[in-house]
Amino acid sequence: MLTALLALEALAQAPVARVADVTRLQGQGVNVLLGYGLVTGLNQTGDDAKYLQTIKAVRAMMERFGANIDDVDELSKGKNAAMVMIEVVIPEHGAREGDLLDVSVTALAAESLEGGRLLPTPLVYHDRSVEGLFGFAQGRILTTENLPTAGIIRKGARMERDVFMHVVTGGSQLRATGLLSPWIRSDQTYITLVLDEVHAGWSMAAAVAQAVDKELSLSADVDRVALAVDSKSIVVLLPEHQRGDPASWIRDVEQTPILMESNEARVTINRTAGTIVITGDTRLSPVVVSQRGMTVTVATPTVDGVVVEPVFKQQRFVPLDPETNRSANVQDLLEALNRLQVPFTDRVSILEEIHRVGKLHAQLLYEG
């Protein structure tokens, strides 16, 4: 009984996540449509006479409506038109005919797109091997004061055809990619879970596969329903009775609970946002750091948990002495640096140097 209670207590304390929190479905992701269009209505901030492509586009547009242009030089004097590149991002779950999506507009040579309006422009897939028209973009461009040469058209793109995300794959297709495990059969169908980069690793891949196996193998009526094929990918069987309704099976897979590893020690630095995120047991070995007239000492506690604090006279000398009988960690270090009001860039430099000499026992990752 005692063992069972301890196990329950440990389970309650362990962080639990869903499979969907740490993975995505292979085949599911954003896609990009591109276009090359003409913006009009600019207040003398458009393309000048040196950009002949714009003049040709304006002339072609006017002649299409029956206007005869004798002197093309007259078209460039107003500088009220500009050629632009257009980008439309299709969400990871695809798009359907009639959907309205935001449009990103970037000037090629204009000084500013403020006040401009994009004329109807066809959109094509970013991969030239995929042919056909996917939609049209048009509308008033919203710019910012800091970046007038780029802007957004809210709901300015209308989809003219469907874009589906295919996440179900045949076993023969998987084997053709080099996955030759005897568990993967050519006559079966599968989905593939891809771990997020921050969670990728053999232990996490195995944990996801084991969790899905434990949760769904009985309902699938097979001995094994998931296999970690590498440190980032987990192949999951789509049972025959679920092939007509894959959505409910995918839902069950994504909602499967998994225990997150509490000892996954990572320090993630985002210089753009100015943040340092700590996860897991980020321990520090004894070390003394001195930078810009500041000294920080990481001390190891004695057996009885008591650390004799060094005598110091300088105000900018801070010892890292954890109160409990444990090694110091990155949180202790950052709290000491915070008391010294150390700038963010110096905190990063200190962490990087401690990691370089092997005294920081955690992965040092970067974002942004």
C-alpha positions in Angstrom: 0.0 0.0 0.0 2.8 2.4 0.9 4.5 1.7 -2.5 1.2 2.5 -4.3 0.7 5.7 -2.4 4.3 6.8 -3.2 3.8 6.0 -6.9 0.5 8.1 -7.0 2.2 11.0 -5.2 5.1 10.9 -7.7 2.6 10.8 -10.6 0.7 13.8 -9.2 3.9 15.8 -8.9 5.2 14.9 -12.4 4.3 17.4 -15.1 1.8 16.0 -17.6 1.3 17.2 -21.2 -0.6 16.0 -24.2 1.1 14.5 -27.3 -0.2 17.6 -29.3 1.7 19.9 -26.9 5.1 18.6 -28.0 4.5 17.3 -31.6 2.9 18.2 -34.9 1.6 16.0 -37.7 3.9 15.5 -40.6 2.3 17.1 -43.7 0.7 19.8 -41.5 2.4 23.2 -41.8 2.1 26.6 -43.3 2.3 27.2 -47.1 3.0 30.3 -49.0 1.3 31.9 -52.0 3.2 34.6 -54.0 2.2 37.4 -56.4 3.7 40.3 -58.3 1.3 43.2 -58.4 0.8 46.9 -59.0 -0.1 49.5 -56.3 -1.7 52.8 -57.2 -2.8 55.9 -55.3 0.6 56.8 -53.9 1.4 60.5 -53.1 4.6 60.9 -55.2 6.3 58.1 -53.3 6.0 55.4 -56.0 8.5 54.1 -58.6 10.2 56.8 -60.7 11.1 56.8 -64.4 14.1 54.6 -63.8 11.8 51.6 -63.0 10.5 50.8 -66.5 8.7 47.7 -65.3 6.1 49.9 -63.4 5.5 52.1 -66.4 4.9 49.1 -68.7 2.5 47.6 -66.1 0.5 50.9 -65.9 0.4 51.3 -69.6 -0.8 47.7 -70.1 -3.5 48.2 -67.5 -4.8 51.4 -69.1 -4.7 50.0 -72.6 -6.7 47.0 -71.4 -9.6 49.5 -70.7 -9.3 51.2 -74.1 -7.0 54.1 -73.2 -4.3 55.0 -75.8 -1.0 56.0 -74.3 1.2 58.0 -76.7 3.8 59.3 -74.4 4.8 56.8 -71.7 7.1 59.4 -70.0 4.0 61.2 -68.8 3.1 58.1 -66.7 6.2 58.3 -64.6 6.0 61.9 -63.6 3.4 61.4 -60.9 5.2 58.6 -59.1 1.9 57.4 -57.9 2.3 53.7 -58.8 4.7 51.0 -57.7 5.4 47.3 -58.3 5.3 45.1 -55.3 5.8 41.5 -54.2 2.9 39.8 -52.4 3.0 37.0 -49.9 0.0 35.1 -48.4 0.5 32.5 -45.7 -1.9 29.6 -45.7 -2.5 28.3 -42.1 -1.2 24.9 -41.0 -4.7 23.4 -41.3 -5.1 24.5 -44.9 -7.6 26.8 -46.6 -10.9 26.4 -48.5 -12.4 28.2 -51.5 -13.8 31.6 -50.3 -11.5 31.9 -47.3 -10.1 35.4 -46.8 -6.4 35.7 -45.7 -4.1 38.5 -44.8 -1.7 39.8 -47.5 1.9 41.0 -46.9 3.0 43.6 -49.4 6.6 44.7 -50.0 7.8 47.5 -52.3 10.5 46.8 -54.9 11.6 50.4 -55.5 9.0 52.8 -54.0 9.9 55.2 -51.2 6.6 54.5 -49.4 3.4 52.5 -49.9 1.3 54.7 -47.5 -2.1 55.4 -48.9 -1.7 52.9 -51.7 -4.1 50.3 -53.0 -3.2 47.0 -54.5 -5.0 46.2 -57.8 -6.3 42.6 -58.2 -3.3 40.3 -58.4 -3.2 36.6 -59.0 -1.6 34.3 -56.4 0.4 31.2 -57.3 2.0 28.5 -55.1 5.6 29.2 -54.0 6.7 25.9 -55.5 6.8 26.4 -59.3 6.2 22.6 -59.9 2.6 23.2 -58.5 0.7 24.9 -61.3 -2.6 26.8 -61.3 -4.2 29.9 -59.8 -4.9 29.7 -56.1 -6.5 33.1 -55.5 -6.5 36.9 -55.9 -5.2 39.7 -53.6 -6.4 43.3 -53.6 -7.2 46.2 -51.2 -5.9 49.1 -49.2 -2.4 48.7 -47.7 -1.8 49.5 -44.1 1.7 50.7 -43.4 3.6 51.7 -40.3 5.6 54.9 -39.7 8.8 52.9 -39.0 8.5 50.8 -42.2 6.6 52.6 -45.0 7.9 50.3 -47.8 6.0 47.3 -46.4 2.4 46.8 -45.3 -0.5 44.5 -44.7 -3.9 44.1 -46.4 -6.3 42.6 -43.8 -8.4 39.8 -45.3 -7.2 41.0 -48.7 -6.7 37.6 -50.4 -9.6 35.4 -51.5 -8.9 31.7 -52.0 -10.2 30.4 -55.4 -9.3 26.7 -54.7 -8.9 24.4 -51.8 -5.6 23.6 -50.1 -5.7 20.4 -48.1 -3.1 19.1 -45.7 -2.5 15.3 -46.2 -1.3 13.7 -43.0 -2.2 10.1 -43.7 0.5 8.1 -45.5 0.6 4.5 -46.8 3.1 2.1 -45.5 4.6 1.7 -49.0 5.4 5.4 -49.1 7.1 5.2 -45.7 9.2 2.3 -46.8 10.1 4.1 -50.0 11.7 6.9 -47.8 14.0 4.3 -46.1 11.9 3.2 -43.1 12.4 -0.5 -43.5 11.2 -1.7 -40.1 9.3 -4.9 -40.4 6.6 -3.3 -38.2 5.8 -0.9 -41.1 3.7 -2.8 -43.6 3.0 -1.7 -47.1 -0.7 -2.6 -46.8 -1.3 -0.4 -43.8 -1.7 3.4 -43.3 0.0 5.6 -40.8 0.4 9.1 -39.4 3.7 10.5 -38.3 4.2 12.7 -35.3 7.2 15.1 -35.4 8.6 16.4 -32.1 9.1 20.1 -31.7 12.8 21.1 -31.9 13.0 21.9 -28.1 11.6 18.5 -27.2 13.4 16.4 -29.8 15.5 13.5 -28.4 15.5 9.7 -28.2 14.1 9.7 -24.7 11.2 11.9 -25.6 10.5 10.1 -28.8 10.4 6.8 -26.9 8.2 8.3 -24.2 5.6 9.5 -26.8 5.6 6.1 -28.5 5.2 4.2 -25.3 2.4 6.6 -24.1 0.4 6.1 -27.4 1.0 2.4 -27.3 -0.3 2.1 -23.7 -3.3 4.3 -24.4 -4.5 3.1 -27.8 -3.2 -0.4 -28.6 -6.2 -2.1 -27.1 -8.7 0.0 -29.1 -6.6 -0.6 -32.2 -6.6 -4.4 -31.5 -2.9 -4.7 -32.2 0.2 -5.4 -30.1 1.9 -2.2 -31.1 0.4 1.0 -32.4 3.4 3.4 -32.3 7.1 3.3 -33.1 9.8 5.9 -32.6 11.8 5.7 -35.8 14.4 8.4 -34.9 14.9 11.1 -32.3 12.3 13.4 -33.8 9.7 11.2 -35.5 7.1 8.7 -34.2 5.0 6.6 -36.7 1.5 5.7 -35.5 -0.7 3.1 -37.1 -4.1 4.1 -38.4 -6.3 1.0 -37.8 -8.4 -0.3 -40.6 -11.7 0.5 -38.8 -10.5 4.1 -38.5 -9.5 4.7 -42.1 -13.0 6.1 -42.9 -12.8 8.5 -39.9 -9.1 9.4 -39.3 -10.0 12.6 -37.5 -11.3 10.9 -34.4 -8.2 8.6 -34.3 -5.9 11.6 -34.7 -7.8 13.4 -31.9 -7.2 10.4 -29.6 -3.5 10.3 -30.4 -3.0 14.0 -29.9 -4.9 14.0 -26.5 -2.8 11.1 -25.2 -1.2 12.2 -21.9 2.6 11.9 -21.5 4.9 12.5 -18.5 7.4 15.2 -19.2 11.0 14.6 -18.0 11.6 16.8 -15.0 15.4 16.5 -15.4 15.6 18.0 -18.8 18.0 20.8 -18.0 18.0 23.6 -20.5 18.7 27.3 -20.5 17.1 29.1 -23.4 18.3 32.6 -24.3 16.3 35.0 -26.5 18.4 38.1 -27.2 15.6 39.7 -29.2 13.1 39.5 -26.4 15.7 39.9 -23.6 14.6 36.7 -21.8 16.3 33.7 -20.2 14.1 30.7 -19.6 15.3 27.8 -17.3 13.9 24.3 -17.3 14.9 21.3 -15.3 17.8 20.9 -12.9 20.3 23.4 -14.2 23.2 22.8 -11.8 26.4 24.7 -11.5 29.8 23.4 -10.3 31.9 25.5 -8.0 33.2 28.5 -10.0 34.2 32.1 -9.6 33.1 34.7 -12.2 34.6 38.1 -12.4 33.4 40.6 -15.0 33.4 44.4 -15.3 34.5 44.9 -11.6 31.9 42.4 -10.3 32.7 39.0 -8.7 30.3 36.1 -8.2 31.3 32.9 -6.3 29.4 29.6 -6.7 30.1 27.6 -3.5 29.5 24.0 -2.7 27.6 23.3 0.6 29.3 21.2 3.2 27.9 17.8 4.3 25.7 19.3 7.0 24.3 21.9 4.6 26.2 24.8 6.2 28.4 27.1 4.0 30.8 29.5 5.6 30.2 32.7 3.8 33.4 34.4 2.7 34.3 37.7 4.3 34.1 40.5 1.8 34.3 44.3 1.8 33.3 45.1 -1.8 29.6 45.8 -2.3 29.7 44.1 -5.7 30.8 40.7 -4.4 27.9 38.2 -4.1 28.3 34.5 -3.0 25.9 31.9 -4.3 25.2 29.9 -1.1 22.0 27.9 -1.4 20.2 27.6 1.8 19.5 23.8 1.4 22.1 21.1 1.1 22.3 21.1 -2.7 24.4 22.4 -5.5 23.8 25.9 -6.8 21.8 26.3 -10.0 21.2 28.9 -12.7 18.3 30.4 -10.9 20.6 31.1 -7.9 23.1 32.7 -10.3 20.5 34.9 -12.0 19.0 36.0 -8.7 22.5 37.1 -7.6 23.0 39.0 -10.9 19.6 40.6 -10.4 20.7 41.9 -7.0 23.7 43.4 -8.7 21.5 44.9 -11.4 23.7 43.3 -14.1 22.5 44.1 -17.7 21.0 41.4 -19.8 24.0 41.2 -22.2 26.4 40.7 -19.3 24.2 37.9 -17.9 24.3 36.1 -21.2 28.0 36.5 -21.4 28.5 35.1 -17.9 26.2 32.1 -18.7 28.1 31.4 -21.9 31.5 31.5 -20.3 30.4 29.2 -17.4 29.0 26.8 -20.0 32.2 27.0 -22.1 34.4 25.9 -19.2 32.0 23.0 -18.4 30.6 24.3 -15.1 27.0 24.8 -16.3 25.4 21.3 -16.5 22.6 22.0 -18.9 22.0 22.6 -22.6 22.4 26.2 -23.7 19.9 27.0 -26.4 19.1 30.2 -28.4 15.9 31.6 -29.9 14.9 34.7 -31.7 
